[in-house]
Amino acid sequence: MEIIQVVLQIILAITSLLLTLLILLHKGRGGGVSDMFGGGVTSSLGSSGVAERNLNRITVILGLIWIASIILLGLLTKFSAGI
């Protein structure tokens, strides 16, 4: 059980770092606080290319892996403690 927990913690750490980097790579689309006060104009609402769509897909897949590893770690922790 401990080996599985260590592996899941490593997966969680790696996906956390990768998600942070991938989210920072996304192109800004507005809609933030500055747009509420007239600070920005958005020209396109959709993804603008193959690279952006692939970045979106990779981000979603990594997000799902991240969520799954958190849920599995929680379940392992709960059942190994005997609660």
mmCIF file of the N, C-alpha and C atoms, coordinates in Angstrom:
data_MODEL
# 
_entry.id   MODEL 
# 
loop_
_atom_site.group_PDB 
_atom_site.id 
_atom_site.type_symbol 
_atom_site.label_atom_id 
_atom_site.label_alt_id 
_atom_site.label_comp_id 
_atom_site.label_asym_id 
_atom_site.label_entity_id 
_atom_site.label_seq_id 
_atom_site.pdbx_PDB_ins_code 
_atom_site.Cartn_x 
_atom_site.Cartn_y 
_atom_site.Cartn_z 
_atom_site.occupancy 
_atom_site.B_iso_or_equiv 
_atom_site.pdbx_formal_charge 
_atom_site.auth_seq_id 
_atom_site.auth_comp_id 
_atom_site.auth_asym_id 
_atom_site.auth_atom_id 
_atom_site.pdbx_PDB_model_num 
ATOM 1   N N  . MET A 1 1  ? 0.811   -1.193 0.000   1.00 0.00 ? 1  MET A N  1 
ATOM 2   C CA . MET A 1 1  ? 0.000   0.000  0.000   1.00 0.00 ? 1  MET A CA 1 
ATOM 3   C C  . MET A 1 1  ? 0.858   1.263  0.000   1.00 0.00 ? 1  MET A C  1 
ATOM 4   N N  . GLU A 1 2  ? 1.965   1.218  0.723   1.00 0.00 ? 2  GLU A N  1 
ATOM 5   C CA . GLU A 1 2  ? 2.805   2.411  0.813   1.00 0.00 ? 2  GLU A CA 1 
ATOM 6   C C  . GLU A 1 2  ? 3.454   2.735  -0.522  1.00 0.00 ? 2  GLU A C  1 
ATOM 7   N N  . ILE A 1 3  ? 3.767   1.714  -1.306  1.00 0.00 ? 3  ILE A N  1 
ATOM 8   C CA . ILE A 1 3  ? 4.379   1.950  -2.611  1.00 0.00 ? 3  ILE A CA 1 
ATOM 9   C C  . ILE A 1 3  ? 3.392   2.658  -3.528  1.00 0.00 ? 3  ILE A C  1 
ATOM 10  N N  . ILE A 1 4  ? 2.124   2.248  -3.469  1.00 0.00 ? 4  ILE A N  1 
ATOM 11  C CA . ILE A 1 4  ? 1.105   2.881  -4.295  1.00 0.00 ? 4  ILE A CA 1 
ATOM 12  C C  . ILE A 1 4  ? 0.925   4.339  -3.881  1.00 0.00 ? 4  ILE A C  1 
ATOM 13  N N  . GLN A 1 5  ? 0.952   4.616  -2.586  1.00 0.00 ? 5  GLN A N  1 
ATOM 14  C CA . GLN A 1 5  ? 0.824   5.991  -2.111  1.00 0.00 ? 5  GLN A CA 1 
ATOM 15  C C  . GLN A 1 5  ? 1.995   6.850  -2.582  1.00 0.00 ? 5  GLN A C  1 
ATOM 16  N N  . VAL A 1 6  ? 3.187   6.320  -2.536  1.00 0.00 ? 6  VAL A N  1 
ATOM 17  C CA . VAL A 1 6  ? 4.362   7.073  -2.980  1.00 0.00 ? 6  VAL A CA 1 
ATOM 18  C C  . VAL A 1 6  ? 4.264   7.360  -4.479  1.00 0.00 ? 6  VAL A C  1 
ATOM 19  N N  . VAL A 1 7  ? 3.860   6.355  -5.248  1.00 0.00 ? 7  VAL A N  1 
ATOM 20  C CA . VAL A 1 7  ? 3.717   6.540  -6.699  1.00 0.00 ? 7  VAL A CA 1 
ATOM 21  C C  . VAL A 1 7  ? 2.657   7.595  -6.991  1.00 0.00 ? 7  VAL A C  1 
ATOM 22  N N  . LEU A 1 8  ? 1.516   7.539  -6.287  1.00 0.00 ? 8  LEU A N  1 
ATOM 23  C CA . LEU A 1 8  ? 0.467   8.532  -6.503  1.00 0.00 ? 8  LEU A CA 1 
ATOM 24  C C  . LEU A 1 8  ? 0.911   9.933  -6.087  1.00 0.00 ? 8  LEU A C  1 
ATOM 25  N N  . GLN A 1 9  ? 1.702   10.031 -5.031  1.00 0.00 ? 9  GLN A N  1 
ATOM 26  C CA . GLN A 1 9  ? 2.204   11.341 -4.618  1.00 0.00 ? 9  GLN A CA 1 
ATOM 27  C C  . GLN A 1 9  ? 3.170   11.911 -5.648  1.00 0.00 ? 9  GLN A C  1 
ATOM 28  N N  . ILE A 1 10 ? 3.989   11.050 -6.241  1.00 0.00 ? 10 ILE A N  1 
ATOM 29  C CA . ILE A 1 10 ? 4.905   11.506 -7.294  1.00 0.00 ? 10 ILE A CA 1 
ATOM 30  C C  . ILE A 1 10 ? 4.117   11.958 -8.513  1.00 0.00 ? 10 ILE A C  1 
ATOM 31  N N  . ILE A 1 11 ? 3.094   11.174 -8.893  1.00 0.00 ? 11 ILE A N  1 
ATOM 32  C CA . ILE A 1 11 ? 2.241   11.557 -10.029 1.00 0.00 ? 11 ILE A CA 1 
ATOM 33  C C  . ILE A 1 11 ? 1.555   12.878 -9.740  1.00 0.00 ? 11 ILE A C  1 
ATOM 34  N N  . LEU A 1 12 ? 1.073   13.066 -8.515  1.00 0.00 ? 12 LEU A N  1 
ATOM 35  C CA . LEU A 1 12 ? 0.416   14.308 -8.130  1.00 0.00 ? 12 LEU A CA 1 
ATOM 36  C C  . LEU A 1 12 ? 1.366   15.496 -8.226  1.00 0.00 ? 12 LEU A C  1 
ATOM 37  N N  . ALA A 1 13 ? 2.596   15.325 -7.770  1.00 0.00 ? 13 ALA A N  1 
ATOM 38  C CA . ALA A 1 13 ? 3.572   16.421 -7.825  1.00 0.00 ? 13 ALA A CA 1 
ATOM 39  C C  . ALA A 1 13 ? 3.925   16.773 -9.264  1.00 0.00 ? 13 ALA A C  1 
ATOM 40  N N  . ILE A 1 14 ? 4.140   15.759 -10.093 1.00 0.00 ? 14 ILE A N  1 
ATOM 41  C CA . ILE A 1 14 ? 4.507   16.020 -11.487 1.00 0.00 ? 14 ILE A CA 1 
ATOM 42  C C  . ILE A 1 14 ? 3.359   16.680 -12.243 1.00 0.00 ? 14 ILE A C  1 
ATOM 43  N N  . THR A 1 15 ? 2.136   16.152 -12.055 1.00 0.00 ? 15 THR A N  1 
ATOM 44  C CA . THR A 1 15 ? 1.006   16.756 -12.757 1.00 0.00 ? 15 THR A CA 1 
ATOM 45  C C  . THR A 1 15 ? 0.706   18.161 -12.251 1.00 0.00 ? 15 THR A C  1 
ATOM 46  N N  . SER A 1 16 ? 0.960   18.422 -10.985 1.00 0.00 ? 16 SER A N  1 
ATOM 47  C CA . SER A 1 16 ? 0.756   19.777 -10.459 1.00 0.00 ? 16 SER A CA 1 
ATOM 48  C C  . SER A 1 16 ? 1.698   20.768 -11.134 1.00 0.00 ? 16 SER A C  1 
ATOM 49  N N  . LEU A 1 17 ? 2.962   20.396 -11.247 1.00 0.00 ? 17 LEU A N  1 
ATOM 50  C CA . LEU A 1 17 ? 3.929   21.280 -11.910 1.00 0.00 ? 17 LEU A CA 1 
ATOM 51  C C  . LEU A 1 17 ? 3.596   21.466 -13.392 1.00 0.00 ? 17 LEU A C  1 
ATOM 52  N N  . LEU A 1 18 ? 3.260   20.362 -14.065 1.00 0.00 ? 18 LEU A N  1 
ATOM 53  C CA . LEU A 1 18 ? 2.932   20.457 -15.488 1.00 0.00 ? 18 LEU A CA 1 
ATOM 54  C C  . LEU A 1 18 ? 1.667   21.272 -15.731 1.00 0.00 ? 18 LEU A C  1 
ATOM 55  N N  . LEU A 1 19 ? 0.664   21.111 -14.867 1.00 0.00 ? 19 LEU A N  1 
ATOM 56  C CA . LEU A 1 19 ? -0.555  21.903 -15.015 1.00 0.00 ? 19 LEU A CA 1 
ATOM 57  C C  . LEU A 1 19 ? -0.273  23.385 -14.837 1.00 0.00 ? 19 LEU A C  1 
ATOM 58  N N  . THR A 1 20 ? 0.562   23.711 -13.879 1.00 0.00 ? 20 THR A N  1 
ATOM 59  C CA . THR A 1 20 ? 0.922   25.121 -13.672 1.00 0.00 ? 20 THR A CA 1 
ATOM 60  C C  . THR A 1 20 ? 1.583   25.696 -14.912 1.00 0.00 ? 20 THR A C  1 
ATOM 61  N N  . LEU A 1 21 ? 2.520   24.955 -15.477 1.00 0.00 ? 21 LEU A N  1 
ATOM 62  C CA . LEU A 1 21 ? 3.207   25.425 -16.684 1.00 0.00 ? 21 LEU A CA 1 
ATOM 63  C C  . LEU A 1 21 ? 2.267   25.518 -17.877 1.00 0.00 ? 21 LEU A C  1 
ATOM 64  N N  . LEU A 1 22 ? 1.425   24.524 -18.064 1.00 0.00 ? 22 LEU A N  1 
ATOM 65  C CA . LEU A 1 22 ? 0.514   24.535 -19.208 1.00 0.00 ? 22 LEU A CA 1 
ATOM 66  C C  . LEU A 1 22 ? -0.527  25.639 -19.100 1.00 0.00 ? 22 LEU A C  1 
ATOM 67  N N  . ILE A 1 23 ? -1.020  25.890 -17.908 1.00 0.00 ? 23 ILE A N  1 
ATOM 68  C CA . ILE A 1 23 ? -1.997  26.966 -17.739 1.00 0.00 ? 23 ILE A CA 1 
ATOM 69  C C  . ILE A 1 23 ? -1.351  28.317 -18.024 1.00 0.00 ? 23 ILE A C  1 
ATOM 70  N N  . LEU A 1 24 ? -0.097  28.479 -17.632 1.00 0.00 ? 24 LEU A N  1 
ATOM 71  C CA . LEU A 1 24 ? 0.593   29.734 -17.924 1.00 0.00 ? 24 LEU A CA 1 
ATOM 72  C C  . LEU A 1 24 ? 0.886   29.896 -19.415 1.00 0.00 ? 24 LEU A C  1 
ATOM 73  N N  . LEU A 1 25 ? 0.966   28.793 -20.168 1.00 0.00 ? 25 LEU A N  1 
ATOM 74  C CA . LEU A 1 25 ? 1.215   28.871 -21.602 1.00 0.00 ? 25 LEU A CA 1 
ATOM 75  C C  . LEU A 1 25 ? -0.022  29.271 -22.398 1.00 0.00 ? 25 LEU A C  1 
ATOM 76  N N  . HIS A 1 26 ? -1.204  29.136 -21.820 1.00 0.00 ? 26 HIS A N  1 
ATOM 77  C CA . HIS A 1 26 ? -2.422  29.469 -22.547 1.00 0.00 ? 26 HIS A CA 1 
ATOM 78  C C  . HIS A 1 26 ? -2.476  30.960 -22.881 1.00 0.00 ? 26 HIS A C  1 
ATOM 79  N N  . LYS A 1 27 ? -3.107  31.230 -23.996 1.00 0.00 ? 27 LYS A N  1 
ATOM 80  C CA . LYS A 1 27 ? -3.259  32.611 -24.440 1.00 0.00 ? 27 LYS A CA 1 
ATOM 81  C C  . LYS A 1 27 ? -4.381  33.266 -23.646 1.00 0.00 ? 27 LYS A C  1 
ATOM 82  N N  . GLY A 1 28 ? -4.161  34.495 -23.209 1.00 0.00 ? 28 GLY A N  1 
ATOM 83  C CA . GLY A 1 28 ? -5.182  35.216 -22.471 1.00 0.00 ? 28 GLY A CA 1 
ATOM 84  C C  . GLY A 1 28 ? -6.364  35.551 -23.355 1.00 0.00 ? 28 GLY A C  1 
ATOM 85  N N  . ARG A 1 29 ? -7.559  35.377 -22.815 1.00 0.00 ? 29 ARG A N  1 
ATOM 86  C CA . ARG A 1 29 ? -8.763  35.648 -23.596 1.00 0.00 ? 29 ARG A CA 1 
ATOM 87  C C  . ARG A 1 29 ? -9.605  36.742 -22.969 1.00 0.00 ? 29 ARG A C  1 
ATOM 88  N N  . GLY A 1 30 ? -9.107  37.433 -21.997 1.00 0.00 ? 30 GLY A N  1 
ATOM 89  C CA . GLY A 1 30 ? -9.887  38.494 -21.369 1.00 0.00 ? 30 GLY A CA 1 
ATOM 90  C C  . GLY A 1 30 ? -10.882 37.924 -20.374 1.00 0.00 ? 30 GLY A C  1 
ATOM 91  N N  . GLY A 1 31 ? -11.820 38.773 -19.990 1.00 0.00 ? 31 GLY A N  1 
ATOM 92  C CA . GLY A 1 31 ? -12.830 38.346 -19.039 1.00 0.00 ? 31 GLY A CA 1 
ATOM 93  C C  . GLY A 1 31 ? -12.399 38.505 -17.599 1.00 0.00 ? 31 GLY A C  1 
ATOM 94  N N  . GLY A 1 32 ? -11.257 39.120 -17.374 1.00 0.00 ? 32 GLY A N  1 
ATOM 95  C CA . GLY A 1 32 ? -10.772 39.297 -16.015 1.00 0.00 ? 32 GLY A CA 1 
ATOM 96  C C  . GLY A 1 32 ? -11.330 40.566 -15.387 1.00 0.00 ? 32 GLY A C  1 
ATOM 97  N N  . VAL A 1 33 ? -10.763 40.935 -14.272 1.00 0.00 ? 33 VAL A N  1 
ATOM 98  C CA . VAL A 1 33 ? -11.220 42.117 -13.547 1.00 0.00 ? 33 VAL A CA 1 
ATOM 99  C C  . VAL A 1 33 ? -10.999 43.383 -14.366 1.00 0.00 ? 33 VAL A C  1 
ATOM 100 N N  . SER A 1 34 ? -9.904  43.438 -15.129 1.00 0.00 ? 34 SER A N  1 
ATOM 101 C CA . SER A 1 34 ? -9.644  44.640 -15.921 1.00 0.00 ? 34 SER A CA 1 
ATOM 102 C C  . SER A 1 34 ? -10.680 44.826 -17.018 1.00 0.00 ? 34 SER A C  1 
ATOM 103 N N  . ASP A 1 35 ? -11.259 43.751 -17.535 1.00 0.00 ? 35 ASP A N  1 
ATOM 104 C CA . ASP A 1 35 ? -12.287 43.864 -18.565 1.00 0.00 ? 35 ASP A CA 1 
ATOM 105 C C  . ASP A 1 35 ? -13.597 44.411 -18.003 1.00 0.00 ? 35 ASP A C  1 
ATOM 106 N N  . MET A 1 36 ? -13.837 44.223 -16.734 1.00 0.00 ? 36 MET A N  1 
ATOM 107 C CA . MET A 1 36 ? -15.073 44.741 -16.145 1.00 0.00 ? 36 MET A CA 1 
ATOM 108 C C  . MET A 1 36 ? -15.070 46.262 -16.137 1.00 0.00 ? 36 MET A C  1 
ATOM 109 N N  . PHE A 1 37 ? -13.890 46.843 -16.090 1.00 0.00 ? 37 PHE A N  1 
ATOM 110 C CA . PHE A 1 37 ? -13.788 48.300 -16.042 1.00 0.00 ? 37 PHE A CA 1 
ATOM 111 C C  . PHE A 1 37 ? -13.338 48.884 -17.370 1.00 0.00 ? 37 PHE A C  1 
ATOM 112 N N  . GLY A 1 38 ? -13.462 48.131 -18.447 1.00 0.00 ? 38 GLY A N  1 
ATOM 113 C CA . GLY A 1 38 ? -13.136 48.640 -19.772 1.00 0.00 ? 38 GLY A CA 1 
ATOM 114 C C  . GLY A 1 38 ? -11.661 48.596 -20.104 1.00 0.00 ? 38 GLY A C  1 
ATOM 115 N N  . GLY A 1 39 ? -10.917 47.727 -19.490 1.00 0.00 ? 39 GLY A N  1 
ATOM 116 C CA . GLY A 1 39 ? -9.485  47.691 -19.690 1.00 0.00 ? 39 GLY A CA 1 
ATOM 117 C C  . GLY A 1 39 ? -9.011  46.852 -20.856 1.00 0.00 ? 39 GLY A C  1 
ATOM 118 N N  . GLY A 1 40 ? -9.882  46.089 -21.477 1.00 0.00 ? 40 GLY A N  1 
ATOM 119 C CA . GLY A 1 40 ? -9.419  45.234 -22.552 1.00 0.00 ? 40 GLY A CA 1 
ATOM 120 C C  . GLY A 1 40 ? -10.519 44.901 -23.536 1.00 0.00 ? 40 GLY A C  1 
ATOM 121 N N  . VAL A 1 41 ? -10.116 44.591 -24.760 1.00 0.00 ? 41 VAL A N  1 
ATOM 122 C CA . VAL A 1 41 ? -11.058 44.223 -25.799 1.00 0.00 ? 41 VAL A CA 1 
ATOM 123 C C  . VAL A 1 41 ? -10.629 42.857 -26.320 1.00 0.00 ? 41 VAL A C  1 
ATOM 124 N N  . THR A 1 42 ? -11.558 41.915 -26.377 1.00 0.00 ? 42 THR A N  1 
ATOM 125 C CA . THR A 1 42 ? -11.238 40.591 -26.890 1.00 0.00 ? 42 THR A CA 1 
ATOM 126 C C  . THR A 1 42 ? -11.602 40.524 -28.359 1.00 0.00 ? 42 THR A C  1 
ATOM 127 N N  . SER A 1 43 ? -10.700 39.961 -29.158 1.00 0.00 ? 43 SER A N  1 
ATOM 128 C CA . SER A 1 43 ? -10.942 39.897 -30.589 1.00 0.00 ? 43 SER A CA 1 
ATOM 129 C C  . SER A 1 43 ? -11.421 38.538 -31.046 1.00 0.00 ? 43 SER A C  1 
ATOM 130 N N  . SER A 1 44 ? -10.982 37.480 -30.391 1.00 0.00 ? 44 SER A N  1 
ATOM 131 C CA . SER A 1 44 ? -11.435 36.143 -30.776 1.00 0.00 ? 44 SER A CA 1 
ATOM 132 C C  . SER A 1 44 ? -11.754 35.353 -29.527 1.00 0.00 ? 44 SER A C  1 
ATOM 133 N N  . LEU A 1 45 ? -12.869 34.645 -29.569 1.00 0.00 ? 45 LEU A N  1 
ATOM 134 C CA . LEU A 1 45 ? -13.285 33.880 -28.399 1.00 0.00 ? 45 LEU A CA 1 
ATOM 135 C C  . LEU A 1 45 ? -12.882 32.412 -28.490 1.00 0.00 ? 45 LEU A C  1 
ATOM 136 N N  . GLY A 1 46 ? -12.655 31.880 -29.672 1.00 0.00 ? 46 GLY A N  1 
ATOM 137 C CA . GLY A 1 46 ? -12.333 30.469 -29.839 1.00 0.00 ? 46 GLY A CA 1 
ATOM 138 C C  . GLY A 1 46 ? -10.840 30.237 -29.883 1.00 0.00 ? 46 GLY A C  1 
ATOM 139 N N  . SER A 1 47 ? -10.468 28.967 -29.916 1.00 0.00 ? 47 SER A N  1 
ATOM 140 C CA . SER A 1 47 ? -9.057  28.611 -30.059 1.00 0.00 ? 47 SER A CA 1 
ATOM 141 C C  . SER A 1 47 ? -8.588  28.995 -31.447 1.00 0.00 ? 47 SER A C  1 
ATOM 142 N N  . SER A 1 48 ? -7.361  29.468 -31.532 1.00 0.00 ? 48 SER A N  1 
ATOM 143 C CA . SER A 1 48 ? -6.912  30.054 -32.791 1.00 0.00 ? 48 SER A CA 1 
ATOM 144 C C  . SER A 1 48 ? -5.988  29.157 -33.593 1.00 0.00 ? 48 SER A C  1 
ATOM 145 N N  . GLY A 1 49 ? -5.802  27.949 -33.202 1.00 0.00 ? 49 GLY A N  1 
ATOM 146 C CA . GLY A 1 49 ? -4.918  27.108 -33.992 1.00 0.00 ? 49 GLY A CA 1 
ATOM 147 C C  . GLY A 1 49 ? -4.785  25.720 -33.426 1.00 0.00 ? 49 GLY A C  1 
ATOM 148 N N  . VAL A 1 50 ? -4.043  24.918 -34.174 1.00 0.00 ? 50 VAL A N  1 
ATOM 149 C CA . VAL A 1 50 ? -3.836  23.528 -33.787 1.00 0.00 ? 50 VAL A CA 1 
ATOM 150 C C  . VAL A 1 50 ? -3.050  23.450 -32.484 1.00 0.00 ? 50 VAL A C  1 
ATOM 151 N N  . ALA A 1 51 ? -2.063  24.293 -32.338 1.00 0.00 ? 51 ALA A N  1 
ATOM 152 C CA . ALA A 1 51 ? -1.251  24.265 -31.114 1.00 0.00 ? 51 ALA A CA 1 
ATOM 153 C C  . ALA A 1 51 ? -2.091  24.598 -29.890 1.00 0.00 ? 51 ALA A C  1 
ATOM 154 N N  . GLU A 1 52 ? -2.977  25.572 -30.020 1.00 0.00 ? 52 GLU A N  1 
ATOM 155 C CA . GLU A 1 52 ? -3.831  25.958 -28.891 1.00 0.00 ? 52 GLU A CA 1 
ATOM 156 C C  . GLU A 1 52 ? -4.815  24.832 -28.542 1.00 0.00 ? 52 GLU A C  1 
ATOM 157 N N  . ARG A 1 53 ? -5.361  24.178 -29.553 1.00 0.00 ? 53 ARG A N  1 
ATOM 158 C CA . ARG A 1 53 ? -6.283  23.066 -29.287 1.00 0.00 ? 53 ARG A CA 1 
ATOM 159 C C  . ARG A 1 53 ? -5.559  21.897 -28.632 1.00 0.00 ? 53 ARG A C  1 
ATOM 160 N N  . ASN A 1 54 ? -4.351  21.598 -29.111 1.00 0.00 ? 54 ASN A N  1 
ATOM 161 C CA . ASN A 1 54 ? -3.576  20.527 -28.493 1.00 0.00 ? 54 ASN A CA 1 
ATOM 162 C C  . ASN A 1 54 ? -3.204  20.870 -27.060 1.00 0.00 ? 54 ASN A C  1 
ATOM 163 N N  . LEU A 1 55 ? -2.875  22.127 -26.817 1.00 0.00 ? 55 LEU A N  1 
ATOM 164 C CA . LEU A 1 55 ? -2.560  22.575 -25.461 1.00 0.00 ? 55 LEU A CA 1 
ATOM 165 C C  . LEU A 1 55 ? -3.781  22.424 -24.561 1.00 0.00 ? 55 LEU A C  1 
ATOM 166 N N  . ASN A 1 56 ? -4.954  22.741 -25.094 1.00 0.00 ? 56 ASN A N  1 
ATOM 167 C CA . ASN A 1 56 ? -6.184  22.572 -24.326 1.00 0.00 ? 56 ASN A CA 1 
ATOM 168 C C  . ASN A 1 56 ? -6.423  21.103 -23.998 1.00 0.00 ? 56 ASN A C  1 
ATOM 169 N N  . ARG A 1 57 ? -6.242  20.229 -24.974 1.00 0.00 ? 57 ARG A N  1 
ATOM 170 C CA . ARG A 1 57 ? -6.461  18.795 -24.751 1.00 0.00 ? 57 ARG A CA 1 
ATOM 171 C C  . ARG A 1 57 ? -5.498  18.232 -23.717 1.00 0.00 ? 57 ARG A C  1 
ATOM 172 N N  . ILE A 1 58 ? -4.233  18.600 -23.837 1.00 0.00 ? 58 ILE A N  1 
ATOM 173 C CA . ILE A 1 58 ? -3.232  18.105 -22.885 1.00 0.00 ? 58 ILE A CA 1 
ATOM 174 C C  . ILE A 1 58 ? -3.534  18.612 -21.481 1.00 0.00 ? 58 ILE A C  1 
ATOM 175 N N  . THR A 1 59 ? -3.965  19.866 -21.377 1.00 0.00 ? 59 THR A N  1 
ATOM 176 C CA . THR A 1 59 ? -4.294  20.441 -20.077 1.00 0.00 ? 59 THR A CA 1 
ATOM 177 C C  . THR A 1 59 ? -5.475  19.717 -19.445 1.00 0.00 ? 59 THR A C  1 
ATOM 178 N N  . VAL A 1 60 ? -6.496  19.415 -20.237 1.00 0.00 ? 60 VAL A N  1 
ATOM 179 C CA . VAL A 1 60 ? -7.663  18.713 -19.708 1.00 0.00 ? 60 VAL A CA 1 
ATOM 180 C C  . VAL A 1 60 ? -7.286  17.298 -19.261 1.00 0.00 ? 60 VAL A C  1 
ATOM 181 N N  . ILE A 1 61 ? -6.499  16.602 -20.059 1.00 0.00 ? 61 ILE A N  1 
ATOM 182 C CA . ILE A 1 61 ? -6.086  15.244 -19.699 1.00 0.00 ? 61 ILE A CA 1 
ATOM 183 C C  . ILE A 1 61 ? -5.255  15.253 -18.419 1.00 0.00 ? 61 ILE A C  1 
ATOM 184 N N  . LEU A 1 62 ? -4.319  16.192 -18.324 1.00 0.00 ? 62 LEU A N  1 
ATOM 185 C CA . LEU A 1 62 ? -3.513  16.288 -17.097 1.00 0.00 ? 62 LEU A CA 1 
ATOM 186 C C  . LEU A 1 62 ? -4.375  16.663 -15.896 1.00 0.00 ? 62 LEU A C  1 
ATOM 187 N N  . GLY A 1 63 ? -5.364  17.505 -16.111 1.00 0.00 ? 63 GLY A N  1 
ATOM 188 C CA . GLY A 1 63 ? -6.281  17.857 -15.027 1.00 0.00 ? 63 GLY A CA 1 
ATOM 189 C C  . GLY A 1 63 ? -7.062  16.659 -14.529 1.00 0.00 ? 63 GLY A C  1 
ATOM 190 N N  . LEU A 1 64 ? -7.507  15.806 -15.453 1.00 0.00 ? 64 LEU A N  1 
ATOM 191 C CA . LEU A 1 64 ? -8.229  14.600 -15.056 1.00 0.00 ? 64 LEU A CA 1 
ATOM 192 C C  . LEU A 1 64 ? -7.324  13.624 -14.297 1.00 0.00 ? 64 LEU A C  1 
ATOM 193 N N  . ILE A 1 65 ? -6.077  13.504 -14.748 1.00 0.00 ? 65 ILE A N  1 
ATOM 194 C CA . ILE A 1 65 ? -5.114  12.651 -14.036 1.00 0.00 ? 65 ILE A CA 1 
ATOM 195 C C  . ILE A 1 65 ? -4.852  13.208 -12.639 1.00 0.00 ? 65 ILE A C  1 
ATOM 196 N N  . TRP A 1 66 ? -4.744  14.527 -12.531 1.00 0.00 ? 66 TRP A N  1 
ATOM 197 C CA . TRP A 1 66 ? -4.507  15.201 -11.253 1.00 0.00 ? 66 TRP A CA 1 
ATOM 198 C C  . TRP A 1 66 ? -5.661  14.938 -10.286 1.00 0.00 ? 66 TRP A C  1 
ATOM 199 N N  . ILE A 1 67 ? -6.891  15.084 -10.775 1.00 0.00 ? 67 ILE A N  1 
ATOM 200 C CA . ILE A 1 67 ? -8.071  14.855 -9.931  1.00 0.00 ? 67 ILE A CA 1 
ATOM 201 C C  . ILE A 1 67 ? -8.151  13.384 -9.513  1.00 0.00 ? 67 ILE A C  1 
ATOM 202 N N  . ALA A 1 68 ? -7.890  12.472 -10.456 1.00 0.00 ? 68 ALA A N  1 
ATOM 203 C CA . ALA A 1 68 ? -7.944  11.042 -10.145 1.00 0.00 ? 68 ALA A CA 1 
ATOM 204 C C  . ALA A 1 68 ? -6.902  10.671 -9.093  1.00 0.00 ? 68 ALA A C  1 
ATOM 205 N N  . SER A 1 69 ? -5.706  11.233 -9.189  1.00 0.00 ? 69 SER A N  1 
ATOM 206 C CA . SER A 1 69 ? -4.672  10.903 -8.204  1.00 0.00 ? 69 SER A CA 1 
ATOM 207 C C  . SER A 1 69 ? -5.033  11.446 -6.821  1.00 0.00 ? 69 SER A C  1 
ATOM 208 N N  . ILE A 1 70 ? -5.678  12.607 -6.763  1.00 0.00 ? 70 ILE A N  1 
ATOM 209 C CA . ILE A 1 70 ? -6.107  13.148 -5.468  1.00 0.00 ? 70 ILE A CA 1 
ATOM 210 C C  . ILE A 1 70 ? -7.181  12.256 -4.855  1.00 0.00 ? 70 ILE A C  1 
ATOM 211 N N  . ILE A 1 71 ? -8.144  11.834 -5.675  1.00 0.00 ? 71 ILE A N  1 
ATOM 212 C CA . ILE A 1 71 ? -9.214  10.968 -5.164  1.00 0.00 ? 71 ILE A CA 1 
ATOM 213 C C  . ILE A 1 71 ? -8.649  9.634  -4.695  1.00 0.00 ? 71 ILE A C  1 
ATOM 214 N N  . LEU A 1 72 ? -7.762  9.041  -5.490  1.00 0.00 ? 72 LEU A N  1 
ATOM 215 C CA . LEU A 1 72 ? -7.167  7.761  -5.096  1.00 0.00 ? 72 LEU A CA 1 
ATOM 216 C C  . LEU A 1 72 ? -6.327  7.882  -3.829  1.00 0.00 ? 72 LEU A C  1 
ATOM 217 N N  . LEU A 1 73 ? -5.575  8.968  -3.710  1.00 0.00 ? 73 LEU A N  1 
ATOM 218 C CA . LEU A 1 73 ? -4.795  9.176  -2.478  1.00 0.00 ? 73 LEU A CA 1 
ATOM 219 C C  . LEU A 1 73 ? -5.708  9.325  -1.267  1.00 0.00 ? 73 LEU A C  1 
ATOM 220 N N  . GLY A 1 74 ? -6.799  10.041 -1.444  1.00 0.00 ? 74 GLY A N  1 
ATOM 221 C CA . GLY A 1 74 ? -7.753  10.186 -0.342  1.00 0.00 ? 74 GLY A CA 1 
ATOM 222 C C  . GLY A 1 74 ? -8.372  8.865  0.068   1.00 0.00 ? 74 GLY A C  1 
ATOM 223 N N  . LEU A 1 75 ? -8.749  8.056  -0.932  1.00 0.00 ? 75 LEU A N  1 
ATOM 224 C CA . LEU A 1 75 ? -9.330  6.748  -0.620  1.00 0.00 ? 75 LEU A CA 1 
ATOM 225 C C  . LEU A 1 75 ? -8.321  5.829  0.052   1.00 0.00 ? 75 LEU A C  1 
ATOM 226 N N  . LEU A 1 76 ? -7.080  5.836  -0.452  1.00 0.00 ? 76 LEU A N  1 
ATOM 227 C CA . LEU A 1 76 ? -6.042  5.006  0.183   1.00 0.00 ? 76 LEU A CA 1 
ATOM 228 C C  . LEU A 1 76 ? -5.782  5.438  1.617   1.00 0.00 ? 76 LEU A C  1 
ATOM 229 N N  . THR A 1 77 ? -5.758  6.737  1.846   1.00 0.00 ? 77 THR A N  1 
ATOM 230 C CA . THR A 1 77 ? -5.516  7.249  3.190   1.00 0.00 ? 77 THR A CA 1 
ATOM 231 C C  . THR A 1 77 ? -6.660  6.863  4.122   1.00 0.00 ? 77 THR A C  1 
ATOM 232 N N  . LYS A 1 78 ? -7.879  6.976  3.619   1.00 0.00 ? 78 LYS A N  1 
ATOM 233 C CA . LYS A 1 78 ? -9.042  6.653  4.449   1.00 0.00 ? 78 LYS A CA 1 
ATOM 234 C C  . LYS A 1 78 ? -9.073  5.172  4.811   1.00 0.00 ? 78 LYS A C  1 
ATOM 235 N N  . PHE A 1 79 ? -8.856  4.317  3.841   1.00 0.00 ? 79 PHE A N  1 
ATOM 236 C CA . PHE A 1 79 ? -8.977  2.889  4.103   1.00 0.00 ? 79 PHE A CA 1 
ATOM 237 C C  . PHE A 1 79 ? -7.737  2.312  4.788   1.00 0.00 ? 79 PHE A C  1 
ATOM 238 N N  . SER A 1 80 ? -6.575  2.931  4.644   1.00 0.00 ? 80 SER A N  1 
ATOM 239 C CA . SER A 1 80 ? -5.407  2.423  5.354   1.00 0.00 ? 80 SER A CA 1 
ATOM 240 C C  . SER A 1 80 ? -5.427  2.827  6.827   1.00 0.00 ? 80 SER A C  1 
ATOM 241 N N  . ALA A 1 81 ? -6.118  3.916  7.145   1.00 0.00 ? 81 ALA A N  1 
ATOM 242 C CA . ALA A 1 81 ? -6.220  4.347  8.538   1.00 0.00 ? 81 ALA A CA 1 
ATOM 243 C C  . ALA A 1 81 ? -7.277  3.554  9.288   1.00 0.00 ? 81 ALA A C  1 
ATOM 244 N N  . GLY A 1 82 ? -8.173  2.871  8.558   1.00 0.00 ? 82 GLY A N  1 
ATOM 245 C CA . GLY A 1 82 ? -9.197  2.060  9.196   1.00 0.00 ? 82 GLY A CA 1 
ATOM 246 C C  . GLY A 1 82 ? -10.394 2.842  9.675   1.00 0.00 ? 82 GLY A C  1 
ATOM 247 N N  . ILE A 1 83 ? -10.596 4.028  9.115   1.00 0.00 ? 83 ILE A N  1 
ATOM 248 C CA . ILE A 1 83 ? -11.734 4.866  9.537   1.00 0.00 ? 83 ILE A CA 1 
ATOM 249 C C  . ILE A 1 83 ? -12.988 4.377  8.870   1.00 0.00 ? 83 ILE A C  1 
# 
